[in-house]
């Protein structure tokens, strides 16, 4: 999410319930008409863990394959 979108989310969260309808109307007027909404994909399997190894970024492919139940074809 870009910094501007994150800031917009924070601003909307600060609105009173009465202000939300007005803000929604304003945003609807700014959004392009006829363009279907495509939600951003949220990856539910991402989490923090302690692997005991220091370079998990280098092993990210193997870690993901292990999590998905596939063996590492490179033997790493």
N, C-alpha and C positions, 0 to 999 in steps of 0.2 A: 504494500500500500504506500502510495506517495505521501510525502509530508503534508501536502495540501489536503489530501483526502483524510488523513488522520486528524488534521486540525479541524476540518469540517465536521467530522464525527464528534469531536470533543465539544464543538460549539452547539451542535444539535442536542447533545446530552445535557447541556446547561439550560435549554429552553424550558419555560413553563408549559404545562399541557395546553393552555390556550394559545401559545405562540407556535406550537407544532403545526397546526392546520395552516396558519399563514405562511410559515416557512415551506411547508410541503407544496402549497399552491405556487409559491415563487419558484421553487426548484422545478416543478412540473412545467412552468412557463419557459424555463431556460433549457430544459432537456429537448433533444431533437424528437420531433413527432414521428411516429411509425417505426421507431427502432426498438426491436424487442430487447428486454432486459436479459442479459447473460450474466448470471451470478458468478462470482469468482470461485474457483475451486479451493476448498479448504482441505488440506491433507490431514486426515485424522490420525495417521500412524506416526507422526513426528512427535518425539518426546525427548526429554533429557534423561540421561542415565549415566551411570558410572561403570565404564567398561574395564577400568584398570589399565588401559592403554592410553598413551599420550597423543597419538596421531590418528584420531578417528576420522578426520577429513580424508586422509589418504586411503582409508579403508571403507569409505562410505558405500561404495558399490557392493562390497562383500557384506557389509552390515545389512544393507537393504535386502540383498538376496537371502541372507539368513533369516531375516524377519519375514520374508515371503515364502520361506520353505524351500528355496532352491539352493543347490550347491554352487560354490564359486568355481567357475570353469578354469580359473588360473591357479587354483590351489593355494590361494592366499588366505 
